[in-house]
């Protein structure tokens, strides 16, 4: 009977053990499922963020293109004073050379005096030898410190002399630049054609555009008619992003571009060209006084390739002749750029 009871108890323990093992296995599988679900959720969120970030980058590109004109309207026109150079030399920084090396401290070398009975049991001779050795080590350390300090001071003097030479060079460059600008300013004030042409080139050169914009231009000035002619390379069509957005496709686990319609790219490029044209007119009229310039004649072209021949071509996209009174009456932050430019003179779009 006892054996039968022991068997039953053993079977109960075995069943309980199996139940525990089953429970632990279920819990382990549930944890693995939960972890896999979290991993998948994190992966989906990561890919979605990737799509959103790439979409935002495209949006920033389009925003920069859309603000090519309006972003410069609040800015002050270029002046000769802004062309003057200021030497940009930071304060002299000697770095570690500016810090004197700490001198040796005798307390770091002095032997420890004998204590107790050692003072009376023959320790005097040993103390004297230790003191002599400590003094010799201290003197050697002082000599090494003096040597290193002399090297540091020499290196510091060399660094300071190099800095002073750079300051002198930068000041000389700035002085030469400013003398040149001042001479140009005097000639400009007297209406010298070359000086007016040079300053108009400065106006275009310092104007900051988004990355990828060409900066080639030619300028001519006719003092008799008080007009400036600008021949300008315009941004090509491919500066307009060919992608509207990016989306995550779960079925393929990929971030795919959403293409921009060809008509939308064409319209965006036409608007961009018009904005560039109006911007050039705005900056030149704003920087050069009326007694020198009354008319700006602007032609714009793009670098391209003839698809039928493969030869490089430069099709003209706009030709504008703007008179100052008409242009000054425009409210540029409220106009439709293409319509405005068409009002001034007919832009030439490719067929």
Residue frames as qw, qx, qy, qz and C-alpha x, y, z in Angstrom:
[[0.000, 0.885, 0.465, 0.000, 0.00, 0.00, 0.00],
 [0.316, -0.786, 0.108, 0.520, 2.87, 2.31, 0.83],
 [0.412, -0.125, 0.595, 0.678, 4.51, 1.57, -2.48],
 [0.214, 0.638, 0.654, 0.345, 1.28, 2.36, -4.28],
 [0.138, -0.938, -0.236, 0.214, 1.08, 5.71, -2.48],
 [0.401, -0.568, 0.348, 0.629, 4.67, 6.53, -3.36],
 [0.376, 0.208, 0.683, 0.591, 3.98, 5.76, -7.02],
 [0.086, 0.829, 0.534, 0.144, 0.95, 7.99, -7.01],
 [0.261, -0.877, -0.010, 0.404, 2.89, 10.81, -5.40],
 [0.440, -0.300, 0.519, 0.669, 5.70, 10.38, -7.94],
 [0.288, 0.480, 0.684, 0.468, 3.20, 10.47, -10.79],
 [0.060, -0.925, -0.363, 0.092, 1.65, 13.62, -9.33],
 [0.347, -0.718, 0.228, 0.558, 5.05, 15.25, -9.09],
 [0.417, 0.001, 0.653, 0.632, 5.84, 14.23, -12.64],
 [0.181, 0.720, 0.612, 0.272, 2.52, 15.62, -13.88],
 [0.186, -0.928, -0.146, 0.287, 3.14, 18.85, -12.01],
 [0.430, -0.470, 0.425, 0.643, 6.61, 19.05, -13.50],
 [0.354, 0.307, 0.690, 0.552, 5.20, 18.55, -16.97],
 [0.037, 0.884, 0.464, 0.048, 2.58, 21.21, -16.36],
 [0.305, -0.820, 0.100, 0.475, 5.32, 23.61, -15.25],
 [0.429, -0.186, 0.588, 0.660, 7.40, 22.76, -18.31],
 [0.253, 0.588, 0.666, 0.384, 4.39, 23.29, -20.57],
 [0.108, -0.939, -0.282, 0.167, 3.62, 26.58, -18.86],
 [0.375, -0.652, 0.304, 0.585, 7.22, 27.75, -19.20],
 [0.408, 0.110, 0.678, 0.602, 7.25, 26.70, -22.86],
 [0.141, 0.791, 0.561, 0.202, 4.03, 28.63, -23.51],
 [0.226, -0.913, -0.062, 0.333, 5.43, 31.67, -21.74],
 [0.446, -0.389, 0.482, 0.646, 8.67, 31.40, -23.73],
 [0.333, 0.394, 0.681, 0.520, 6.77, 31.17, -27.01],
 [0.006, -0.907, -0.421, -0.005, 4.61, 34.12, -25.99],
 [0.340, -0.772, 0.152, 0.516, 7.71, 36.17, -25.14],
 [0.426, -0.099, 0.611, 0.660, 9.25, 35.29, -28.48],
 [0.210, 0.662, 0.632, 0.343, 6.03, 36.30, -30.24],
 [0.159, -0.940, -0.216, 0.210, 5.92, 39.55, -28.30],
 [0.415, -0.575, 0.348, 0.613, 9.58, 40.26, -29.07],
 [0.384, 0.191, 0.675, 0.600, 9.04, 39.49, -32.75],
 [0.091, 0.830, 0.529, 0.149, 5.98, 41.75, -32.82],
 [0.262, -0.884, 0.004, 0.387, 7.95, 44.57, -31.18],
 [0.458, -0.302, 0.519, 0.655, 10.83, 44.03, -33.60],
 [0.304, 0.473, 0.672, 0.482, 8.47, 44.18, -36.57],
 [0.051, -0.929, -0.362, 0.051, 6.79, 47.29, -35.20],
 [0.358, -0.742, 0.210, 0.527, 10.18, 48.96, -34.70],
 [0.441, -0.016, 0.634, 0.635, 11.25, 47.94, -38.20],
 [0.200, 0.705, 0.606, 0.310, 8.06, 49.31, -39.73],
 [0.180, -0.942, -0.167, 0.229, 8.41, 52.53, -37.76],
 [0.454, -0.513, 0.380, 0.621, 12.05, 52.84, -38.86],
 [0.369, 0.230, 0.661, 0.611, 11.24, 52.37, -42.53],
 [0.050, 0.850, 0.509, 0.127, 8.32, 54.78, -42.24],
 [0.299, -0.852, 0.036, 0.429, 10.61, 57.38, -40.65],
 [0.472, -0.196, 0.540, 0.668, 13.08, 56.80, -43.48],
 [0.251, 0.563, 0.638, 0.462, 10.35, 57.52, -46.03],
 [0.135, -0.933, -0.327, 0.072, 9.23, 60.59, -44.10],
 [0.429, -0.668, 0.207, 0.572, 12.77, 61.94, -43.80],
 [0.397, 0.041, 0.602, 0.692, 13.43, 61.53, -47.51],
 [0.097, 0.753, 0.583, 0.290, 10.08, 63.16, -48.28],
 [0.273, -0.900, -0.149, 0.304, 10.96, 66.04, -45.96],
 [0.464, -0.384, 0.384, 0.700, 14.31, 66.46, -47.74],
 [0.276, 0.399, 0.633, 0.604, 12.52, 66.75, -51.08],
 [0.106, -0.883, -0.456, -0.037, 10.15, 69.24, -49.50],
 [0.391, -0.740, 0.067, 0.543, 13.09, 71.35, -48.33],
 [0.410, -0.030, 0.542, 0.733, 14.53, 71.32, -51.85],
 [0.105, 0.641, 0.615, 0.447, 11.24, 72.51, -53.31],
 [0.276, -0.885, -0.297, 0.228, 10.89, 75.13, -50.59],
 [0.430, -0.505, 0.246, 0.706, 14.36, 76.51, -51.40],
 [0.275, 0.225, 0.615, 0.703, 13.48, 76.69, -55.09],
 [0.060, -0.774, -0.593, -0.214, 10.16, 78.35, -54.31],
 [0.335, -0.881, -0.149, 0.298, 11.90, 81.04, -52.23],
 [0.651, 0.125, 0.207, 0.719, 14.60, 81.94, -54.77],
 [0.102, 0.617, 0.212, 0.751, 12.94, 85.33, -55.29],
 [0.468, -0.789, -0.218, -0.334, 11.12, 86.06, -52.04],
 [0.798, -0.417, -0.189, 0.393, 14.10, 85.16, -49.83],
 [0.521, 0.054, 0.023, 0.852, 16.16, 88.10, -51.14],
 [0.027, -0.759, -0.364, -0.539, 13.45, 90.77, -51.08],
 [0.490, -0.859, -0.151, 0.017, 14.01, 91.74, -47.41],
 [0.760, -0.220, 0.043, 0.610, 17.80, 91.92, -47.83],
 [0.040, -0.868, 0.084, 0.489, 19.68, 95.18, -48.13],
 [0.725, 0.681, -0.069, 0.074, 21.13, 95.89, -51.58],
 [0.817, -0.068, -0.018, 0.572, 24.85, 95.38, -52.04],
 [0.004, -0.997, 0.074, 0.024, 27.02, 98.42, -51.28],
 [0.551, 0.614, -0.448, 0.344, 30.70, 99.14, -51.72],
 [0.329, -0.623, 0.530, -0.473, 31.06, 99.22, -47.95],
 [0.907, -0.153, 0.311, -0.238, 30.00, 95.58, -47.79],
 [0.863, 0.448, -0.170, 0.162, 32.73, 94.71, -50.28],
 [0.030, 0.783, -0.522, 0.337, 35.41, 96.05, -47.96],
 [0.797, -0.006, -0.585, 0.150, 37.49, 93.34, -46.33],
 [0.480, -0.748, 0.309, -0.338, 38.09, 92.96, -42.62],
 [0.333, 0.415, -0.833, 0.151, 41.06, 90.86, -41.53],
 [0.858, -0.343, -0.071, -0.376, 39.71, 87.74, -39.90],
 [0.493, 0.345, -0.714, 0.357, 42.46, 86.56, -37.62],
 [0.715, -0.586, -0.370, -0.093, 41.53, 84.87, -34.33],
 [0.360, -0.850, 0.341, -0.177, 43.19, 85.83, -31.09],
 [0.388, 0.503, -0.759, 0.141, 46.58, 84.24, -30.54],
 [0.889, -0.357, 0.070, -0.277, 46.13, 80.92, -28.81],
 [0.086, 0.654, -0.748, 0.072, 49.43, 79.54, -27.51],
 [0.880, -0.076, -0.433, -0.181, 47.80, 76.33, -26.34],
 [0.864, -0.419, -0.165, 0.226, 49.97, 74.28, -23.96],
 [0.598, 0.301, -0.127, 0.732, 52.95, 76.49, -24.83],
 [0.136, -0.708, 0.004, -0.693, 51.36, 79.28, -22.86],
 [0.770, -0.610, -0.028, -0.185, 51.53, 77.35, -19.59],
 [0.090, 0.699, -0.666, 0.244, 54.82, 77.41, -17.70],
 [0.760, -0.037, -0.647, 0.054, 56.01, 74.03, -16.53],
 [0.635, -0.753, 0.004, -0.171, 55.82, 73.58, -12.75],
 [0.210, 0.687, -0.631, 0.292, 59.21, 73.86, -11.07],
 [0.662, -0.076, -0.722, 0.187, 60.51, 70.96, -8.97],
 [0.521, -0.727, 0.061, -0.443, 59.48, 71.06, -5.31],
 [0.143, 0.497, -0.780, 0.353, 62.16, 70.17, -2.73],
 [0.628, -0.199, 0.523, -0.541, 59.51, 68.49, -0.59],
 [0.924, 0.260, -0.071, -0.271, 59.18, 65.84, -3.30],
 [0.687, 0.472, -0.498, 0.239, 62.88, 64.97, -2.98],
 [0.182, -0.622, 0.564, -0.513, 63.74, 65.55, 0.69],
 [0.483, -0.011, -0.870, 0.094, 64.38, 62.29, 2.60],
 [0.634, -0.637, -0.281, -0.337, 62.12, 61.37, 5.46],
 [0.082, -0.652, 0.594, -0.464, 63.87, 62.13, 8.79],
 [0.473, -0.016, -0.865, 0.168, 64.68, 59.09, 10.95],
 [0.569, -0.561, -0.053, -0.599, 62.24, 58.52, 13.76],
 [0.892, -0.436, -0.059, -0.100, 62.50, 56.99, 17.20],
 [0.726, -0.536, 0.322, 0.286, 65.73, 55.22, 18.20],
 [0.764, 0.440, 0.234, 0.410, 67.00, 55.41, 14.63],
 [0.116, 0.954, -0.090, 0.262, 68.14, 58.93, 15.35],
 [0.406, -0.777, 0.467, -0.114, 70.65, 57.61, 17.95],
 [0.830, -0.162, 0.525, 0.094, 71.65, 54.22, 16.48],
 [0.455, -0.222, 0.605, 0.614, 73.92, 55.14, 13.59],
 [0.445, 0.685, 0.569, 0.095, 71.27, 56.63, 11.33],
 [0.039, -0.860, 0.050, 0.507, 73.08, 59.93, 11.00],
 [0.244, -0.374, 0.665, 0.598, 75.46, 58.75, 8.29],
 [0.282, 0.374, 0.835, 0.289, 72.69, 57.18, 6.26],
 [0.117, 0.862, 0.422, -0.255, 70.59, 60.33, 6.57],
 [0.121, -0.727, 0.290, 0.611, 73.50, 62.41, 5.33],
 [0.255, -0.081, 0.798, 0.539, 73.95, 60.17, 2.28],
 [0.214, 0.615, 0.754, 0.079, 70.21, 60.28, 1.55],
 [0.026, 0.879, 0.180, -0.442, 70.24, 64.05, 1.85],
 [0.180, -0.519, 0.527, 0.649, 73.19, 64.34, -0.53],
 [0.236, 0.188, 0.862, 0.408, 71.48, 62.04, -3.07],
 [0.143, 0.767, 0.611, -0.136, 68.20, 63.96, -2.74],
 [0.036, -0.810, 0.071, 0.581, 69.96, 67.27, -3.31],
 [0.199, -0.277, 0.709, 0.617, 71.67, 65.88, -6.40],
 [0.199, 0.443, 0.844, 0.228, 68.34, 64.59, -7.77],
 [0.059, 0.846, 0.400, -0.348, 66.68, 67.90, -6.99],
 [0.095, -0.671, 0.322, 0.661, 69.40, 69.87, -8.78],
 [0.208, -0.007, 0.830, 0.517, 69.16, 67.54, -11.78],
 [0.155, 0.656, 0.738, 0.012, 65.39, 68.03, -11.87],
 [0.001, 0.845, 0.124, -0.520, 65.86, 71.79, -11.67],
 [0.151, -0.442, 0.574, 0.672, 68.32, 71.72, -14.55],
 [0.185, 0.272, 0.874, 0.358, 65.94, 69.59, -16.64],
 [0.095, 0.790, 0.556, -0.241, 63.07, 71.96, -15.80],
 [0.051, -0.746, 0.154, 0.645, 65.14, 74.95, -16.89],
 [0.179, -0.167, 0.761, 0.601, 66.00, 73.18, -20.16],
 [0.138, 0.502, 0.835, 0.177, 62.37, 72.31, -20.88],
 [0.018, 0.835, 0.350, -0.424, 61.24, 75.81, -19.97],
 [0.105, -0.558, 0.398, 0.721, 63.81, 77.31, -22.34],
 [0.134, 0.112, 0.853, 0.492, 62.51, 75.05, -25.13],
 [0.084, 0.689, 0.713, -0.097, 58.92, 76.01, -24.31],
 [0.019, -0.804, -0.090, 0.588, 59.67, 79.73, -24.36],
 [0.124, -0.347, 0.616, 0.696, 61.52, 79.35, -27.66],
 [0.109, 0.337, 0.878, 0.321, 58.62, 77.40, -29.21],
 [0.029, 0.782, 0.531, -0.325, 56.19, 80.00, -27.85],
 [0.057, -0.673, 0.188, 0.713, 58.20, 82.81, -29.41],
 [0.114, -0.078, 0.784, 0.605, 58.27, 80.98, -32.77],
 [0.074, 0.556, 0.824, 0.078, 54.49, 80.40, -32.65],
 [0.008, -0.815, -0.301, 0.496, 53.86, 84.05, -31.75],
 [0.090, -0.497, 0.433, 0.747, 56.11, 85.25, -34.55],
 [0.104, 0.183, 0.866, 0.454, 54.28, 82.98, -37.02],
 [0.032, 0.724, 0.669, -0.165, 50.96, 84.36, -35.78],
 [0.063, -0.746, -0.021, 0.662, 52.19, 87.95, -36.09],
 [0.115, -0.228, 0.655, 0.712, 53.31, 87.30, -39.66],
 [0.072, 0.441, 0.859, 0.250, 49.90, 85.89, -40.53],
 [0.020, -0.801, -0.443, 0.402, 48.19, 88.91, -38.97],
 [0.098, -0.594, 0.279, 0.748, 50.43, 91.23, -40.97],
 [0.108, 0.018, 0.808, 0.578, 49.74, 89.30, -44.18],
 [0.041, 0.613, 0.788, 0.032, 45.97, 89.30, -43.61],
 [0.041, -0.804, -0.227, 0.548, 45.97, 93.01, -42.84],
 [0.113, -0.415, 0.499, 0.752, 48.02, 93.70, -45.96],
 [0.095, 0.273, 0.865, 0.410, 45.61, 91.66, -48.08],
 [0.002, 0.756, 0.626, -0.195, 42.64, 93.49, -46.58],
 [0.099, -0.712, 0.040, 0.694, 44.30, 96.86, -47.11],
 [0.103, -0.184, 0.677, 0.705, 45.07, 96.04, -50.73],
 [0.049, 0.479, 0.851, 0.208, 41.53, 94.77, -51.28],
 [0.048, -0.800, -0.460, 0.381, 40.02, 97.85, -49.67],
 [0.114, -0.548, 0.277, 0.781, 42.23, 100.19, -51.69],
 [0.074, 0.077, 0.801, 0.590, 41.04, 98.44, -54.85],
 [0.019, -0.644, -0.765, 0.000, 37.38, 98.61, -53.82],
 [0.104, -0.754, -0.213, 0.612, 37.75, 102.28, -52.88],
 [0.088, -0.340, 0.489, 0.798, 39.27, 103.10, -56.25],
 [0.007, 0.322, 0.855, 0.406, 36.41, 101.24, -57.96],
 [0.067, -0.723, -0.617, 0.305, 33.92, 103.14, -55.83],
 [0.070, -0.626, 0.072, 0.773, 35.36, 106.50, -56.91],
 [0.001, -0.114, 0.699, 0.706, 35.25, 105.46, -60.56],
 [0.024, -0.484, -0.870, -0.090, 31.71, 104.12, -60.09],
 [0.041, -0.723, -0.416, 0.550, 30.55, 107.42, -58.60],
 [0.039, 0.552, -0.290, -0.781, 31.85, 109.24, -61.65],
 [0.769, 0.461, 0.152, -0.416, 30.00, 106.84, -63.96],
 [0.038, 0.540, -0.782, -0.308, 33.02, 104.97, -65.27],
 [0.821, 0.137, -0.298, -0.467, 31.59, 102.17, -67.47],
 [0.592, 0.223, -0.757, 0.162, 34.11, 99.55, -66.40],
 [0.042, -0.145, 0.704, -0.694, 33.51, 100.29, -62.70],
 [0.662, 0.033, 0.151, -0.734, 29.74, 100.10, -63.15],
 [0.805, 0.204, -0.496, -0.253, 30.11, 96.83, -65.02],
 [0.373, 0.245, -0.799, 0.403, 32.45, 95.48, -62.31],
 [0.284, -0.100, 0.578, -0.758, 30.06, 96.39, -59.51],
 [0.784, 0.093, -0.102, -0.606, 27.13, 94.82, -61.33],
 [0.697, 0.218, -0.683, 0.015, 29.20, 91.65, -61.54],
 [0.078, 0.192, -0.754, 0.624, 29.78, 91.84, -57.79],
 [0.596, -0.046, 0.226, -0.769, 26.03, 92.09, -57.26],
 [0.875, 0.132, -0.319, -0.340, 25.49, 88.84, -59.12],
 [0.552, 0.320, -0.725, 0.258, 28.53, 87.11, -57.66],
 [0.047, -0.198, 0.711, -0.673, 27.70, 87.64, -53.98],
 [0.710, -0.083, 0.008, -0.699, 24.05, 86.62, -54.43],
 [0.198, -0.228, 0.943, -0.143, 23.63, 83.20, -52.83],
 [0.726, 0.083, -0.341, -0.591, 21.55, 80.57, -54.60],
 [0.903, -0.225, 0.307, -0.198, 20.71, 76.97, -53.67],
 [0.431, -0.407, 0.745, 0.306, 23.30, 74.31, -54.36],
 [0.555, 0.271, 0.743, 0.258, 23.52, 73.15, -57.94],
 [0.339, 0.896, 0.228, -0.175, 22.77, 76.51, -59.51],
 [0.688, 0.310, 0.133, 0.643, 25.17, 77.65, -62.28],
 [0.251, -0.821, -0.131, 0.496, 26.93, 80.97, -61.76],
 [0.473, 0.045, 0.431, 0.767, 28.12, 81.88, -65.26],
 [0.197, 0.887, 0.382, -0.172, 27.21, 85.33, -66.55],
 [0.463, 0.158, 0.207, 0.847, 28.43, 88.17, -68.76],
 [0.047, -0.839, -0.386, 0.381, 27.70, 91.86, -68.22],
 [0.392, 0.293, 0.257, 0.833, 27.94, 94.90, -70.47],
 [0.090, -0.736, -0.411, 0.531, 27.16, 98.52, -69.61],
 [0.326, 0.528, 0.373, 0.690, 26.16, 101.31, -71.98],
 [0.210, -0.407, -0.374, 0.807, 26.52, 104.67, -70.19],
 [0.097, -0.028, -0.333, -0.938, 24.89, 106.55, -73.05],
 [0.532, -0.331, -0.541, -0.561, 21.60, 104.69, -72.71],
 [0.343, -0.399, 0.591, -0.612, 22.16, 103.95, -69.01],
 [0.927, -0.043, -0.056, -0.367, 21.40, 100.29, -69.50],
 [0.296, -0.475, 0.828, -0.033, 23.03, 97.08, -68.36],
 [0.811, 0.215, -0.399, -0.369, 22.93, 93.91, -70.40],
 [0.467, -0.407, 0.755, -0.217, 23.18, 90.61, -68.56],
 [0.742, 0.221, -0.557, -0.300, 23.62, 87.25, -70.26],
 [0.452, -0.433, 0.636, -0.452, 22.99, 84.63, -67.60],
 [0.397, 0.051, -0.906, -0.136, 23.11, 80.85, -67.34],
 [0.657, -0.326, 0.079, -0.675, 19.90, 79.59, -65.76],
 [0.453, -0.249, 0.824, -0.233, 19.40, 76.50, -63.61],
 [0.283, 0.078, -0.830, -0.474, 18.61, 73.43, -65.72],
 [0.701, -0.259, -0.296, -0.595, 15.36, 71.55, -65.53],
 [0.765, -0.110, -0.624, 0.117, 16.86, 68.76, -63.45],
 [0.087, 0.239, -0.552, 0.794, 17.29, 71.03, -60.41],
 [0.670, -0.205, 0.062, -0.711, 13.59, 70.40, -59.85],
 [0.347, -0.218, 0.895, -0.177, 13.36, 67.09, -57.93],
 [0.452, 0.052, -0.704, -0.546, 11.92, 64.36, -60.13],
 [0.368, -0.284, -0.868, 0.173, 10.49, 62.78, -56.98],
 [0.357, -0.641, -0.178, -0.655, 7.45, 64.18, -55.21],
 [0.612, -0.556, 0.380, -0.415, 7.75, 62.04, -52.09],
 [0.307, 0.267, -0.913, 0.044, 8.82, 58.65, -50.74],
 [0.783, -0.275, 0.072, -0.554, 6.60, 55.93, -49.36],
 [0.224, -0.337, 0.905, -0.130, 7.21, 52.69, -47.55],
 [0.764, 0.088, -0.417, -0.484, 5.80, 49.62, -49.31],
 [0.615, -0.416, 0.592, -0.314, 5.33, 46.96, -46.65],
 [0.955, 0.215, 0.148, -0.141, 4.76, 44.12, -49.11],
 [0.776, 0.503, -0.201, 0.323, 8.27, 44.61, -50.56],
 [0.653, -0.641, -0.080, 0.397, 9.83, 46.12, -47.46],
 [0.523, 0.172, 0.199, 0.810, 11.24, 48.97, -49.53],
 [0.020, 0.732, 0.197, -0.652, 11.12, 52.76, -49.54],
 [0.487, 0.377, 0.589, 0.523, 10.07, 53.76, -53.04],
 [0.045, -0.219, 0.056, 0.973, 9.95, 57.19, -54.73],
 [0.366, 0.698, 0.587, -0.187, 6.69, 58.74, -55.80],
 [0.436, 0.154, 0.368, 0.807, 7.53, 60.38, -59.16],
 [0.134, 0.587, 0.181, -0.778, 6.61, 63.95, -59.88],
 [0.623, 0.625, 0.470, 0.025, 4.52, 64.44, -63.00],
 [0.554, 0.145, 0.302, 0.762, 6.40, 65.77, -65.99],
 [0.036, 0.771, 0.339, 0.538, 4.00, 68.67, -66.38],
 [0.512, -0.846, -0.130, 0.072, 4.57, 69.66, -62.77],
 [0.688, -0.298, 0.178, 0.637, 8.35, 69.61, -63.28],
 [0.367, 0.447, 0.369, 0.727, 7.97, 71.79, -66.36],
 [0.201, -0.870, -0.286, -0.348, 5.76, 74.29, -64.53],
 [0.644, -0.707, -0.030, 0.291, 8.10, 74.37, -61.52],
 [0.634, -0.068, 0.253, 0.727, 11.10, 75.00, -63.77],
 [0.180, 0.652, 0.355, 0.645, 9.33, 77.78, -65.66],
 [0.400, -0.888, -0.188, -0.131, 8.44, 79.43, -62.38],
 [0.723, -0.484, 0.083, 0.486, 12.02, 79.02, -61.13],
 [0.515, 0.251, 0.300, 0.762, 13.45, 80.62, -64.27],
 [0.056, -0.807, -0.300, -0.506, 11.03, 83.52, -63.89],
 [0.592, -0.791, -0.106, 0.113, 12.03, 83.92, -60.24],
 [0.694, -0.218, 0.169, 0.665, 15.72, 83.98, -61.14],
 [0.323, 0.510, 0.332, 0.725, 15.06, 86.59, -63.81],
 [0.275, -0.867, -0.231, -0.345, 13.09, 88.84, -61.45],
 [0.718, -0.613, -0.040, 0.327, 15.71, 88.36, -58.75],
 [0.611, 0.057, 0.196, 0.765, 18.53, 89.51, -61.04],
 [0.073, 0.677, 0.293, 0.671, 16.53, 92.60, -62.05],
 [0.521, -0.818, -0.218, -0.106, 15.65, 93.33, -58.42],
 [0.740, -0.465, 0.013, 0.487, 19.25, 93.06, -57.20],
 [0.497, 0.200, 0.227, 0.813, 20.78, 95.18, -59.98],
 [0.085, -0.741, -0.292, -0.598, 18.13, 97.92, -59.81],
 [0.611, -0.764, -0.209, 0.008, 18.43, 97.93, -56.02],
 [0.733, -0.397, 0.053, 0.550, 22.20, 98.22, -55.90],
 [0.403, 0.087, 0.299, 0.861, 22.88, 100.66, -58.75],
 [0.112, 0.554, 0.344, -0.750, 21.33, 104.14, -58.60],
 [0.528, 0.699, 0.475, -0.084, 18.94, 105.49, -61.22],
 [0.155, 0.898, -0.227, -0.344, 21.39, 108.08, -62.51],
 [0.152, -0.490, 0.801, 0.308, 23.57, 105.20, -63.73],
 [0.029, 0.090, 0.961, 0.258, 21.05, 102.53, -64.74],
 [0.516, 0.163, 0.126, -0.832, 17.56, 102.97, -66.10],
 [0.871, 0.227, -0.196, -0.390, 17.21, 99.72, -68.06],
 [0.407, -0.391, 0.825, 0.028, 18.33, 96.14, -67.49],
 [0.762, 0.340, -0.360, -0.418, 18.26, 93.83, -70.51],
 [0.497, -0.368, 0.768, -0.169, 18.41, 90.21, -69.38],
 [0.774, 0.255, -0.468, -0.342, 18.78, 87.08, -71.46],
 [0.557, -0.416, 0.674, -0.248, 18.93, 83.64, -69.91],
 [0.721, 0.334, -0.545, -0.266, 19.93, 80.26, -71.27],
 [0.817, -0.387, 0.400, -0.146, 20.58, 76.73, -70.05],
 [0.065, 0.500, -0.834, -0.226, 23.32, 74.26, -70.84],
 [0.845, 0.129, 0.374, -0.359, 21.83, 71.24, -72.52],
 [0.279, -0.239, 0.834, 0.411, 22.46, 68.53, -75.09],
 [0.597, 0.296, -0.286, -0.688, 20.70, 68.18, -78.41],
 [0.737, -0.081, 0.637, -0.213, 19.09, 64.76, -78.24],
 [0.826, 0.541, 0.114, -0.114, 19.21, 64.35, -82.00],
 [0.580, 0.701, -0.343, 0.235, 22.91, 65.10, -82.40],
 [0.824, -0.350, -0.251, 0.368, 24.41, 64.76, -78.93],
 [0.411, 0.403, -0.096, 0.812, 26.02, 68.17, -79.36],
 [0.235, -0.462, -0.502, 0.692, 25.98, 70.70, -76.50],
 [0.045, 0.628, 0.425, 0.651, 23.45, 73.48, -76.97],
 [0.144, -0.224, -0.456, 0.849, 22.43, 76.58, -75.05],
 [0.049, -0.626, -0.647, -0.433, 18.74, 77.20, -75.67],
 [0.017, -0.196, 0.217, -0.956, 17.50, 80.62, -74.58],
 [0.187, -0.483, -0.845, 0.134, 14.66, 80.53, -72.07],
 [0.065, -0.869, -0.414, 0.262, 14.02, 84.20, -71.45],
 [0.380, 0.256, 0.148, 0.877, 14.68, 87.62, -72.89],
 [0.211, -0.835, -0.482, 0.163, 13.57, 90.62, -70.84],
 [0.309, 0.334, -0.033, 0.890, 14.15, 94.35, -71.14],
 [0.350, -0.725, -0.568, 0.172, 12.95, 96.02, -67.95],
 [0.135, 0.634, -0.039, 0.760, 12.71, 99.76, -67.40],
 [0.230, 0.015, -0.664, 0.711, 13.27, 101.00, -63.86],
 [0.392, -0.086, 0.184, -0.897, 9.95, 102.93, -63.39],
 [0.781, -0.058, -0.407, -0.470, 7.94, 99.90, -64.48],
 [0.657, 0.016, -0.712, 0.247, 9.98, 97.51, -62.37],
 [0.075, 0.136, -0.550, 0.821, 9.90, 99.74, -59.28],
 [0.563, -0.149, 0.007, -0.813, 6.09, 99.68, -59.38],
 [0.717, -0.043, -0.670, -0.185, 6.00, 95.88, -58.97],
 [0.609, -0.520, 0.424, -0.422, 5.14, 94.23, -55.66],
 [0.449, 0.409, -0.785, -0.122, 7.43, 91.27, -56.08],
 [0.103, -0.100, 0.917, -0.373, 6.33, 89.32, -53.02],
 [0.539, 0.332, 0.527, -0.567, 2.77, 89.23, -54.34],
 [0.522, 0.511, -0.371, -0.573, 3.20, 88.66, -58.08],
 [0.943, 0.127, 0.307, 0.022, 2.97, 85.48, -60.08],
 [0.390, -0.568, 0.464, 0.557, 6.57, 85.29, -61.33],
 [0.435, 0.193, 0.722, 0.502, 5.80, 83.87, -64.78],
 [0.176, 0.832, 0.509, 0.134, 2.96, 86.32, -65.41],
 [0.225, -0.899, 0.033, 0.375, 5.05, 89.21, -64.09],
 [0.414, -0.373, 0.560, 0.614, 7.98, 88.41, -66.31],
 [0.359, 0.459, 0.710, 0.395, 5.59, 88.00, -69.24],
 [0.036, 0.936, 0.329, -0.119, 4.28, 91.49, -68.50],
 [0.279, -0.757, 0.297, 0.511, 7.77, 92.93, -68.67],
 [0.359, 0.547, -0.597, -0.464, 8.68, 91.04, -71.80],
 [0.938, 0.069, -0.109, -0.321, 7.81, 87.68, -73.29],
 [0.499, -0.485, 0.715, 0.062, 9.90, 84.83, -71.85],
 [0.602, 0.430, -0.562, -0.370, 11.09, 82.36, -74.47],
 [0.714, -0.248, 0.614, -0.226, 10.21, 78.79, -73.48],
 [0.024, -0.273, 0.874, 0.402, 11.36, 75.81, -75.47],
 [0.686, 0.049, -0.323, -0.650, 8.77, 74.11, -77.62]]
